[in-house]
Amino acid sequence: MAAAKITYDAAGEDVVCPNVTQNIVVVSTPLEEHAKNYVRIKQIKVGEKVYNVNAYYSAGDGYCKGVIRNMDREITEKELNTMIVHSGNPTAMQAKRIKDTGSVVIVFEGYEVPNHVKFGGVLLKCYLYRRQVDVCYICAKVGHRADVCPTPEKKTCRGCGVENPTDSHECKAKCKLCGKGHPTGDRTCKQRYQTPFIVRQRRRERIEESRRERQLPGRFEDFPRIEERGDQRRSHGSTHRSESAGPRSQSGSRPGHLPPQTTWAQKAGGVKTQQVSGGSPTWQPGSEELKQMREENSLLKEMVLTLKEEIGTLRKALEATSKSAPVAMETSAGPVGRKRKAVGDVAVSDKDGFESFRETMEKSLSEITNILQQLRVDVGELKKQSADHGKRLRALEARTDEVQVVTPQEKGRTPHLPSPQSKAGADGNAKFGSENGGAK
């Protein structure tokens, strides 16, 4: 705190975390002013000893890193930030050169590294930054670099691990990262680079997504085929008959037999599977229903084909009627009577075909109209006949009611029914009975 010129009271929210393995100190602060003071530190005093340090900003959560290569080494870090951190690269936050090399690391906001970076007026290819595994060239330990080695006086061979090796010692190299026969952290080592955080995060997301898909029901394997279930029914039925003759256990099932699990398809369809002796489920598809469905399917296919043919015929007829008669082209030189005649013949034939089709359609329409008119006439006659029959029926009922009325003096006599040909009213009927010697 003294090196950063910050009091302990002001640094109440700052967190200092020493890392013994990498021989570094990580400081986290929510205040930008404190961060600038920490970056300006060049020396720290521990006890009575002063150590030279190199402080720099480190990207936190919500950031990613990219790298551009083959940059001019004479460009300063300030010029790099001026040429990279601008409105042309909206997500670029900071640029920093890797030691004295031509590679420059750029910190971007978010978890997406752009494919290109605008350096001034030039577009440069940007790659995903992969950090190398820190390997010390002094003590041969993994986790820190040689410039921050806590034991610089203790030299160890990076190949075989011999302490204080001589130039003539026999070295049997074995990498501590991949276990192959080369020094630890060699350029040929495939485990030299760390997997970026973005890649690890995307891998975790893919693993979680695949795990959720495996847990979801409704996979293709949950839907059994009809043929397979029919074979299972026959095989289970024969097994049941063969086992019924032999001795049975108290539980009624074979030892070690697990009950069948209900699939998602059976749950959705409301089908209940019951375990019977022999281990076969009672639910089986009906062969009659399956046969009927197949017959209906074949009939529907035939109907569809027929409709397609009719639609094609109608479409061709409409196209033929919509086409206009071709017109012969006029030529300026020489008589070409035969060619004109051929074109005229084609036009006449097309016109004749159209006229014949038109006549056929008109005849069909006239026939349909005549049939409809005849049907209307027949329906009208039927209505008239039904009305006449109704009137006659009502008149007959009225006559029957009048004849059945008998006076007290006429009891014991059989009334004479009037003739149906008589058209007289009720008085006429009574008079007709008295004239024949009925009631006097």
C-alpha contacts under 8 A as a table, 3 or more apart, distances in Angstrom:
res1	aa1	res2	aa2	distance
1	M	4	A	5.17
1	M	5	K	6.01
1	M	6	I	5.31
1	M	7	T	6.54
1	M	8	Y	7.06
1	M	11	A	7.97
2	A	5	K	4.85
2	A	6	I	6.24
2	A	7	T	7.32
3	A	6	I	7.89
3	A	41	I	6.25
3	A	43	Q	7.26
3	A	44	I	6.25
4	A	34	H	8.00
4	A	37	N	5.25
4	A	38	Y	5.33
4	A	40	R	7.33
4	A	41	I	6.11
5	K	37	N	7.35
6	I	10	A	6.56
6	I	11	A	6.61
6	I	34	H	7.60
7	T	10	A	5.31
7	T	11	A	6.25
8	Y	11	A	5.06
8	Y	12	G	6.42
9	D	12	G	5.53
10	A	13	E	7.84
11	A	14	D	5.17
13	E	29	T	6.65
13	E	30	P	7.33
14	D	27	V	7.09
14	D	28	S	5.72
14	D	29	T	4.57
14	D	30	P	7.22
15	V	27	V	5.64
15	V	28	S	5.09
15	V	29	T	6.52
16	V	25	V	7.00
16	V	26	V	5.93
16	V	27	V	4.53
16	V	28	S	6.54
17	C	25	V	5.78
17	C	26	V	5.10
17	C	27	V	6.24
18	P	23	N	7.62
18	P	24	I	6.10
18	P	25	V	4.22
18	P	26	V	6.07
19	N	22	Q	5.74
19	N	23	N	5.62
19	N	24	I	5.25
19	N	25	V	5.76
19	N	26	V	7.34
20	V	23	N	4.75
20	V	24	I	6.78
21	T	24	I	7.99
21	T	143	G	6.07
21	T	144	H	6.69
22	Q	143	G	5.43
22	Q	144	H	4.34
22	Q	145	R	7.50
22	Q	148	V	7.45
22	Q	149	C	7.98
23	N	144	H	6.92
23	N	148	V	6.06
23	N	149	C	6.97
23	N	150	P	6.62
24	I	148	V	7.76
29	T	32	E	7.58
29	T	34	H	6.85
29	T	35	A	6.55
31	L	34	H	5.46
31	L	35	A	6.50
32	E	35	A	4.98
32	E	36	K	6.32
33	E	36	K	5.25
33	E	37	N	6.45
34	H	37	N	5.06
34	H	38	Y	6.27
35	A	38	Y	5.13
35	A	39	V	6.28
36	K	39	V	5.18
36	K	40	R	6.48
37	N	40	R	5.32
37	N	41	I	7.00
38	Y	41	I	5.56
38	Y	55	A	7.06
39	V	55	A	4.90
39	V	56	Y	5.51
39	V	57	Y	6.99
40	R	55	A	6.98
41	I	44	I	7.54
41	I	53	V	7.28
41	I	54	N	7.39
41	I	55	A	6.35
42	K	52	N	5.96
42	K	53	V	5.24
42	K	54	N	6.09
42	K	55	A	7.19
43	Q	50	V	6.65
43	Q	51	Y	5.54
43	Q	52	N	4.49
43	Q	53	V	5.40
44	I	50	V	5.75
44	I	51	Y	5.42
44	I	52	N	6.63
44	I	53	V	7.06
45	K	48	E	6.71
45	K	49	K	5.66
45	K	50	V	4.33
45	K	51	Y	6.20
46	V	49	K	5.44
46	V	50	V	6.30
46	V	51	Y	7.61
59	A	63	Y	6.19
59	A	64	C	7.59
59	A	107	V	7.10
60	G	63	Y	6.28
62	G	109	E	6.51
62	G	110	G	5.14
62	G	111	Y	6.55
63	Y	107	V	6.77
63	Y	108	F	5.71
63	Y	109	E	4.73
63	Y	110	G	4.86
63	Y	111	Y	5.93
64	C	107	V	5.89
64	C	108	F	5.35
64	C	109	E	6.55
64	C	110	G	6.36
64	C	111	Y	5.44
64	C	112	E	6.90
64	C	113	V	6.93
64	C	198	I	7.42
65	K	105	V	6.65
65	K	106	I	5.62
65	K	107	V	4.65
65	K	108	F	5.92
65	K	113	V	6.95
65	K	128	L	6.58
65	K	129	Y	5.46
66	G	105	V	5.77
66	G	106	I	5.20
66	G	107	V	6.54
66	G	108	F	7.42
66	G	113	V	6.10
66	G	126	C	6.17
66	G	127	Y	5.44
66	G	128	L	4.64
66	G	129	Y	4.58
67	V	103	S	6.60
67	V	104	V	5.51
67	V	105	V	4.49
67	V	106	I	5.92
67	V	126	C	5.65
67	V	127	Y	5.29
67	V	128	L	6.31
67	V	129	Y	5.38
68	I	71	M	7.47
68	I	103	S	5.73
68	I	104	V	5.39
68	I	105	V	6.72
68	I	106	I	7.86
68	I	124	L	7.12
68	I	125	K	6.51
68	I	126	C	5.11
68	I	127	Y	6.53
69	R	102	G	5.73
69	R	103	S	4.33
69	R	104	V	6.41
70	N	102	G	4.68
70	N	103	S	6.06
71	M	75	I	7.99
71	M	102	G	4.53
71	M	103	S	6.28
71	M	104	V	7.34
72	D	75	I	5.88
72	D	102	G	6.15
73	R	76	T	7.69
73	R	100	D	6.89
73	R	101	T	6.74
73	R	102	G	5.80
75	I	79	E	6.26
75	I	80	L	6.72
76	T	79	E	5.26
76	T	80	L	6.29
77	E	80	L	4.94
77	E	81	N	6.35
77	E	95	A	7.43
77	E	96	K	6.37
77	E	97	R	6.89
78	K	81	N	5.30
78	K	82	T	6.30
79	E	82	T	4.98
79	E	83	M	6.10
80	L	83	M	5.22
80	L	84	I	6.04
80	L	95	A	6.41
80	L	96	K	7.61
81	N	84	I	5.20
81	N	85	V	5.26
81	N	94	Q	6.26
81	N	95	A	5.44
81	N	96	K	7.86
82	T	85	V	5.79
82	T	86	H	7.07
83	M	86	H	7.16
83	M	119	F	5.41
83	M	120	G	5.03
84	I	89	N	6.86
84	I	92	A	7.20
84	I	94	Q	7.96
84	I	95	A	7.14
84	I	117	V	7.52
84	I	118	K	6.61
84	I	119	F	5.34
84	I	120	G	6.90
85	V	88	G	7.94
85	V	89	N	6.39
85	V	90	P	7.74
85	V	92	A	5.51
85	V	93	M	6.12
85	V	94	Q	6.38
85	V	95	A	7.50
86	H	89	N	5.70
86	H	90	P	6.66
86	H	92	A	7.56
87	S	90	P	5.13
88	G	118	K	6.30
89	N	92	A	5.51
89	N	117	V	6.62
89	N	118	K	6.45
91	T	108	F	5.16
91	T	109	E	5.11
91	T	110	G	7.64
92	A	95	A	7.99
92	A	106	I	6.76
92	A	107	V	5.94
92	A	108	F	4.53
92	A	109	E	6.51
93	M	106	I	7.33
93	M	107	V	5.45
93	M	108	F	5.59
93	M	109	E	6.69
94	Q	106	I	5.72
94	Q	107	V	5.31
94	Q	108	F	7.58
95	A	104	V	6.59
95	A	105	V	5.68
95	A	106	I	4.43
95	A	107	V	6.45
96	K	104	V	5.56
96	K	105	V	5.28
96	K	106	I	6.51
97	R	100	D	7.04
97	R	101	T	7.08
97	R	102	G	7.34
97	R	103	S	6.06
97	R	104	V	4.25
97	R	105	V	6.06
98	I	101	T	5.84
98	I	102	G	7.51
98	I	103	S	5.84
98	I	104	V	5.89
98	I	105	V	6.89
105	V	129	Y	7.32
108	F	111	Y	7.76
108	F	112	E	7.64
108	F	113	V	6.83
109	E	112	E	7.90
111	Y	198	I	6.53
113	V	126	C	7.71
113	V	127	Y	7.61
113	V	128	L	6.54
114	P	117	V	6.98
114	P	126	C	6.71
115	N	125	K	6.15
115	N	126	C	5.31
115	N	127	Y	6.96
116	H	123	L	6.04
116	H	124	L	5.39
116	H	125	K	4.60
116	H	126	C	5.03
117	V	123	L	5.54
117	V	124	L	5.24
117	V	125	K	6.45
117	V	126	C	6.15
118	K	121	G	6.29
118	K	122	V	5.58
118	K	123	L	4.57
118	K	124	L	6.31
119	F	122	V	5.18
119	F	123	L	6.10
119	F	124	L	6.73
129	Y	196	P	7.20
130	R	193	Y	5.98
130	R	194	Q	6.04
130	R	195	T	6.55
130	R	196	P	5.71
131	R	193	Y	5.64
131	R	194	Q	5.45
131	R	195	T	7.70
131	R	196	P	7.32
132	Q	192	R	5.77
132	Q	193	Y	4.25
132	Q	194	Q	5.76
133	V	142	V	7.35
133	V	143	G	7.02
133	V	185	G	7.32
133	V	192	R	5.71
133	V	193	Y	5.68
133	V	194	Q	6.04
134	D	142	V	5.82
134	D	143	G	4.94
134	D	144	H	4.95
134	D	145	R	5.55
135	V	140	A	6.39
135	V	141	K	5.91
135	V	142	V	4.55
135	V	143	G	6.03
135	V	144	H	5.82
135	V	145	R	5.61
135	V	146	A	7.60
135	V	184	T	7.36
135	V	185	G	6.25
136	C	139	C	5.84
136	C	140	A	4.95
136	C	141	K	5.46
136	C	142	V	6.37
136	C	143	G	7.56
136	C	144	H	5.78
136	C	145	R	4.50
136	C	146	A	4.62
136	C	149	C	6.93
137	Y	140	A	5.40
137	Y	141	K	7.97
137	Y	145	R	7.21
137	Y	146	A	5.53
137	Y	158	R	6.91
138	I	146	A	5.93
138	I	149	C	7.36
138	I	152	P	6.43
138	I	154	K	7.06
138	I	155	K	4.94
138	I	156	T	6.04
138	I	157	C	7.82
139	C	149	C	7.57
139	C	151	T	7.15
139	C	152	P	7.30
139	C	154	K	6.09
139	C	155	K	5.05
139	C	156	T	4.75
139	C	157	C	7.45
139	C	158	R	7.76
140	A	155	K	7.81
140	A	156	T	5.71
140	A	157	C	6.35
140	A	158	R	4.85
140	A	161	G	7.23
140	A	184	T	7.52
141	K	144	H	7.33
144	H	148	V	6.78
144	H	149	C	6.73
145	R	148	V	5.71
145	R	149	C	6.24
146	A	149	C	5.00
146	A	152	P	7.88
149	C	152	P	5.69
151	T	154	K	5.61
152	P	155	K	6.97
154	K	163	E	7.38
154	K	164	N	7.13
155	K	163	E	5.99
155	K	164	N	5.21
155	K	165	P	7.69
156	T	161	G	5.78
156	T	162	V	5.65
156	T	163	E	4.34
156	T	164	N	5.60
156	T	165	P	6.71
157	C	160	C	5.94
157	C	161	G	4.78
157	C	162	V	5.32
157	C	163	E	6.40
157	C	164	N	7.37
157	C	165	P	6.26
158	R	161	G	5.73
158	R	173	A	7.64
158	R	183	P	5.36
158	R	184	T	5.62
159	G	171	C	6.50
159	G	172	K	6.52
159	G	173	A	3.90
159	G	174	K	5.60
159	G	175	C	6.74
159	G	182	H	6.48
159	G	183	P	4.14
159	G	184	T	6.23
160	C	171	C	5.56
160	C	172	K	5.37
160	C	173	A	4.87
160	C	174	K	6.24
160	C	183	P	7.75
162	V	165	P	5.82
165	P	169	H	6.56
166	T	169	H	5.46
172	K	181	G	7.44
173	A	180	K	7.99
173	A	181	G	5.15
173	A	182	H	5.01
173	A	183	P	5.41
174	K	179	G	5.67
174	K	180	K	5.49
174	K	181	G	4.61
174	K	182	H	5.40
174	K	183	P	5.96
174	K	184	T	6.91
175	C	178	C	5.74
175	C	179	G	4.71
175	C	180	K	5.44
175	C	181	G	6.29
175	C	182	H	5.54
175	C	183	P	5.17
175	C	184	T	4.16
175	C	185	G	7.03
176	K	179	G	5.59
176	K	184	T	5.51
176	K	185	G	7.96
177	L	184	T	6.56
177	L	185	G	7.15
177	L	191	Q	6.08
177	L	192	R	7.39
178	C	189	C	7.16
178	C	190	K	7.47
178	C	191	Q	6.09
182	H	186	D	6.69
182	H	189	C	7.84
183	P	186	D	5.54
184	T	189	C	7.97
185	G	189	C	6.28
185	G	191	Q	7.92
185	G	192	R	5.59
186	D	189	C	5.37
186	D	192	R	7.28
187	R	192	R	7.30
189	C	192	R	5.37
190	K	193	Y	7.32
191	Q	194	Q	7.26
195	T	199	V	6.63
195	T	200	R	6.72
196	P	199	V	5.37
196	P	200	R	6.40
197	F	200	R	5.06
197	F	201	Q	6.05
198	I	201	Q	5.09
198	I	202	R	6.18
199	V	202	R	5.17
199	V	203	R	6.14
200	R	203	R	5.11
200	R	204	R	6.22
201	Q	204	R	5.13
201	Q	205	E	6.25
202	R	205	E	5.01
202	R	206	R	6.20
203	R	206	R	5.12
203	R	207	I	6.15
204	R	207	I	5.06
204	R	208	E	6.12
205	E	208	E	5.13
205	E	209	E	6.08
206	R	209	E	5.03
206	R	210	S	6.12
207	I	210	S	5.21
207	I	211	R	6.10
208	E	211	R	5.01
208	E	212	R	6.19
209	E	212	R	5.14
209	E	213	E	6.24
210	S	213	E	5.03
210	S	214	R	6.25
211	R	214	R	5.16
211	R	215	Q	6.35
212	R	215	Q	5.08
212	R	216	L	6.26
213	E	216	L	5.22
214	R	217	P	7.82
216	L	219	R	7.82
217	P	264	W	6.12
218	G	222	D	6.33
218	G	264	W	6.06
218	G	265	A	6.92
219	R	222	D	5.56
219	R	223	F	7.61
220	F	223	F	5.82
221	E	224	P	6.95
222	D	263	T	5.90
222	D	264	W	6.53
222	D	265	A	6.26
223	F	265	A	6.10
224	P	228	E	7.20
224	P	229	R	7.00
225	R	228	E	5.39
225	R	229	R	6.39
226	I	229	R	5.20
226	I	230	G	6.24
226	I	285	P	7.52
227	E	230	G	5.12
227	E	231	D	6.32
228	E	231	D	5.11
228	E	232	Q	6.15
229	R	232	Q	4.92
229	R	233	R	6.20
229	R	284	Q	7.37
230	G	233	R	5.13
230	G	234	R	6.49
230	G	284	Q	7.51
230	G	285	P	7.93
231	D	234	R	5.24
231	D	235	S	6.14
232	Q	235	S	5.09
232	Q	236	H	5.83
232	Q	280	S	7.92
233	R	236	H	5.19
233	R	237	G	5.91
233	R	280	S	6.97
233	R	284	Q	7.52
234	R	237	G	5.08
234	R	238	S	6.32
235	S	238	S	5.34
235	S	239	T	6.25
236	H	239	T	4.99
236	H	240	H	6.03
236	H	278	G	6.67
236	H	279	G	7.20
236	H	280	S	5.62
237	G	240	H	5.06
237	G	241	R	6.31
237	G	278	G	7.73
237	G	280	S	7.57
238	S	241	R	5.17
238	S	242	S	6.22
239	T	242	S	5.18
239	T	243	E	6.10
239	T	278	G	6.54
240	H	243	E	5.20
240	H	244	S	6.03
240	H	277	S	6.92
240	H	278	G	4.65
241	R	244	S	5.20
241	R	245	A	7.20
242	S	245	A	6.14
242	S	246	G	7.56
243	E	246	G	5.44
243	E	247	P	7.90
243	E	278	G	7.35
244	S	247	P	7.66
244	S	248	R	7.88
248	R	252	G	6.06
248	R	253	S	7.49
249	S	252	G	5.40
249	S	253	S	6.78
249	S	254	R	7.51
252	G	277	S	6.21
253	S	257	H	7.23
253	S	277	S	5.88
253	S	278	G	6.79
253	S	279	G	7.42
254	R	257	H	5.73
254	R	278	G	7.86
259	P	275	Q	6.93
259	P	279	G	7.85
260	P	275	Q	7.66
262	T	266	Q	6.42
262	T	267	K	6.93
262	T	273	T	7.05
263	T	266	Q	5.40
263	T	267	K	6.43
264	W	267	K	5.02
264	W	268	A	6.15
265	A	268	A	5.19
265	A	269	G	6.17
266	Q	269	G	5.11
266	Q	270	G	6.01
266	Q	271	V	5.04
266	Q	272	K	7.15
267	K	270	G	5.17
267	K	271	V	6.26
267	K	272	K	7.76
268	A	271	V	7.83
271	V	283	W	7.59
272	K	283	W	7.45
273	T	281	P	5.66
273	T	282	T	6.54
273	T	283	W	6.41
274	Q	281	P	5.55
274	Q	282	T	6.08
274	Q	283	W	7.94
275	Q	279	G	5.85
275	Q	280	S	6.44
275	Q	281	P	5.63
275	Q	282	T	7.41
276	V	279	G	5.60
276	V	280	S	6.23
276	V	281	P	6.77
276	V	282	T	7.45
277	S	280	S	7.44
281	P	284	Q	7.70
285	P	290	L	7.69
286	G	289	E	5.39
286	G	290	L	6.29
287	S	290	L	5.02
287	S	291	K	6.09
288	E	291	K	5.08
288	E	292	Q	6.16
289	E	292	Q	5.08
289	E	293	M	6.12
290	L	293	M	5.11
290	L	294	R	6.25
291	K	294	R	5.16
291	K	295	E	6.30
292	Q	295	E	5.14
292	Q	296	E	6.20
293	M	296	E	5.13
293	M	297	N	6.07
294	R	297	N	4.98
294	R	298	S	6.25
295	E	298	S	5.17
295	E	299	L	6.28
296	E	299	L	5.09
296	E	300	L	6.15
297	N	300	L	5.13
297	N	301	K	6.25
298	S	301	K	5.07
298	S	302	E	6.35
299	L	302	E	5.15
299	L	303	M	6.24
300	L	303	M	5.06
300	L	304	V	6.15
301	K	304	V	5.11
301	K	305	L	6.28
302	E	305	L	5.16
302	E	306	T	6.21
303	M	306	T	5.11
303	M	307	L	6.16
304	V	307	L	5.14
304	V	308	K	6.15
305	L	308	K	5.06
305	L	309	E	6.32
306	T	309	E	5.20
306	T	310	E	6.31
307	L	310	E	5.10
307	L	311	I	6.05
308	K	311	I	5.13
308	K	312	G	6.12
309	E	312	G	5.09
309	E	313	T	6.24
310	E	313	T	5.11
310	E	314	L	6.22
311	I	314	L	5.15
311	I	315	R	6.04
312	G	315	R	5.05
312	G	316	K	6.20
313	T	316	K	5.21
313	T	317	A	6.27
314	L	317	A	5.06
314	L	318	L	6.18
315	R	318	L	5.12
315	R	319	E	6.17
316	K	319	E	5.08
316	K	320	A	6.14
317	A	320	A	5.09
317	A	321	T	6.29
318	L	321	T	5.14
318	L	322	S	6.08
319	E	322	S	5.09
319	E	323	K	6.28
320	A	323	K	5.53
320	A	354	F	7.76
321	T	324	S	7.78
321	T	354	F	6.48
325	A	347	A	5.57
325	A	350	D	6.87
325	A	351	K	6.99
326	P	343	V	7.70
326	P	347	A	5.96
327	V	343	V	7.76
327	V	347	A	7.73
328	A	340	R	6.44
328	A	343	V	6.15
328	A	344	G	7.21
331	T	334	G	7.78
336	V	339	K	5.68
336	V	340	R	6.41
337	G	340	R	5.18
337	G	341	K	6.01
338	R	341	K	4.98
338	R	342	A	6.20
339	K	342	A	5.09
339	K	343	V	6.35
340	R	343	V	5.17
340	R	344	G	6.05
341	K	344	G	4.88
341	K	345	D	6.03
342	A	345	D	5.03
342	A	346	V	6.31
343	V	346	V	5.14
343	V	347	A	6.25
344	G	347	A	5.02
344	G	348	V	6.07
345	D	348	V	5.03
345	D	349	S	6.03
346	V	349	S	5.12
346	V	350	D	6.14
347	A	350	D	5.16
347	A	351	K	6.09
348	V	351	K	4.96
348	V	352	D	6.01
349	S	352	D	5.02
349	S	353	G	6.14
350	D	353	G	5.10
350	D	354	F	6.21
351	K	354	F	5.05
351	K	355	E	6.11
352	D	355	E	5.01
352	D	356	S	6.05
353	G	356	S	5.14
353	G	357	F	6.11
354	F	357	F	5.11
354	F	358	R	6.04
355	E	358	R	4.94
355	E	359	E	6.05
356	S	359	E	5.07
356	S	360	T	6.12
357	F	360	T	5.10
357	F	361	M	6.20
358	R	361	M	5.11
358	R	362	E	6.16
359	E	362	E	5.03
359	E	363	K	6.09
360	T	363	K	5.16
360	T	364	S	6.17
361	M	364	S	5.08
361	M	365	L	6.15
362	E	365	L	5.06
362	E	366	S	6.07
363	K	366	S	5.08
363	K	367	E	6.10
364	S	367	E	5.15
364	S	368	I	6.17
365	L	368	I	5.08
365	L	369	T	6.10
366	S	369	T	4.97
366	S	370	N	6.16
367	E	370	N	5.10
367	E	371	I	6.18
368	I	371	I	5.10
368	I	372	L	6.22
369	T	372	L	5.12
369	T	373	Q	6.21
370	N	373	Q	5.07
370	N	374	Q	6.12
371	I	374	Q	5.11
371	I	375	L	6.13
372	L	375	L	5.03
372	L	376	R	6.24
373	Q	376	R	5.05
373	Q	377	V	6.33
374	Q	377	V	5.09
374	Q	378	D	6.16
375	L	378	D	5.07
375	L	379	V	6.07
376	R	379	V	5.11
376	R	380	G	6.21
377	V	380	G	5.11
377	V	381	E	6.30
378	D	381	E	5.15
378	D	382	L	6.16
379	V	382	L	5.06
379	V	383	K	6.21
380	G	383	K	5.08
380	G	384	K	6.33
381	E	384	K	5.05
381	E	385	Q	6.16
382	L	385	Q	5.11
382	L	386	S	6.10
383	K	386	S	5.16
383	K	387	A	6.23
384	K	387	A	5.09
384	K	388	D	6.29
385	Q	388	D	5.12
385	Q	389	H	6.15
386	S	389	H	5.10
386	S	390	G	6.17
387	A	390	G	5.05
387	A	391	K	6.35
388	D	391	K	5.15
388	D	392	R	6.26
389	H	392	R	5.18
389	H	393	L	6.09
390	G	393	L	5.12
390	G	394	R	6.25
391	K	394	R	5.20
391	K	395	A	6.23
392	R	395	A	5.09
392	R	396	L	6.11
393	L	396	L	5.14
393	L	397	E	6.25
394	R	397	E	5.14
394	R	398	A	6.33
395	A	398	A	5.09
395	A	399	R	6.33
396	L	399	R	5.16
396	L	400	T	6.24
397	E	400	T	5.16
397	E	401	D	6.33
398	A	401	D	5.26
398	A	402	E	6.44
399	R	402	E	5.26
399	R	403	V	6.26
399	R	426	A	7.82
400	T	403	V	5.36
400	T	404	Q	6.33
401	D	404	Q	5.41
401	D	405	V	6.87
402	E	405	V	5.51
402	E	426	A	7.28
403	V	406	V	7.70
403	V	415	P	7.32
403	V	417	L	6.63
404	Q	415	P	7.93
406	V	410	E	6.17
406	V	411	K	6.85
407	T	410	E	5.32
407	T	411	K	6.80
408	P	411	K	5.57
410	E	413	R	5.67
410	E	439	A	6.85
415	P	433	G	7.81
415	P	438	G	7.55
416	H	433	G	6.58
418	P	422	S	7.13
418	P	429	N	6.47
418	P	432	F	7.58
419	S	422	S	5.58
420	P	423	K	7.75
424	A	427	D	7.49
424	A	428	G	5.06
424	A	429	N	6.70
425	G	428	G	5.29
425	G	429	N	6.50
426	A	429	N	5.23
426	A	430	A	6.53
427	D	430	A	5.24
427	D	431	K	6.17
428	G	431	K	5.09
428	G	432	F	6.03
429	N	432	F	5.08
429	N	433	G	6.49
430	A	433	G	5.29
430	A	434	S	6.59
431	K	434	S	5.23
431	K	435	E	6.32
432	F	435	E	5.39
432	F	436	N	6.68
433	G	436	N	5.46
433	G	437	G	6.96
433	G	438	G	5.42
433	G	439	A	7.13
434	S	437	G	5.38
434	S	438	G	4.84
434	S	439	A	5.15
434	S	440	K	6.13
435	E	438	G	7.07
437	G	440	K	7.01
